[in-house]
């Protein structure tokens, strides 16, 4: 590729950066036969706790710059959460988030498989009035920062393979830019109607009076419900396999030979933790991947 000005710049702490986050071809253990989306997500260094400040000058790039002096902060949600700390900690520092002008959340669908609370926690600490001055040159601070209105000038970009209620919640409640906001999404015709499975698929609708109770009702239904609330005629039409599926956990507890291996996919991290703890408390024979 043609040389650019960046190629001529001095890179401070370059070796430390590549030693920390680089990975050699010999260390790459990913199976190349996996699908493309899998390779894109899991190739290279997949540590989910990282944070690094980067500072630019006219002739140099400094990796591992202090956050208060950095031009760019690259971090995972967990990495930032560990730096910020929690209420009551001796070191509860989030002033460096007060001057964020552009926030980019890339591959947001991956964060949905982790602890989404970290994302919301970070958003709650963005663009607040700093508690300390941190040797700030106030002559360079714009008035709207001092007035606590920085969040109305912040540009937030979220990139995800699909939309979820969590992402929509950020869009509706955490994006305040005075110039407005825009949501774009692709539409796909889909191929589910072309899939002819060899096993019966059953979709169950669970009645829920409110969103606040949704998680508890769904969990209780999963571990306790024995059969759907249908009329006798409809029940007669259901075969034995369906009854075993609906009565899933009791069936697994009895070690039914018809279900020697069962895969349970849980899209929510919190639901996963809840069900995993339930399995451990009730002596289920299982293994988990998160």
ABEGO torsion letter per residue (X at the ends): XBBBAAAABBBBGAAAAAAAABBBAAABABBAABBAAAAAAABEBABABBBBBBBBBAABBBBGBBAAABABBBBBAAAAAAAAEBBGBABBBAAAAAABABBBBBGAAAAAABBAAAAAAAAAABGBBBABAGGBBAAABBAAAAAGAAAAABBBBBBBABBBAAAAAAAAAABABAAEBBBBBBBBAEAAAABBBABBBBBBBBBBABAAAAAAAAAAAAAABABBBBBAAAAAABBAAAAAAABAAAAAAAGBAABABBBBBBABAAAAAAAAAAAAAAGBBBBBBX
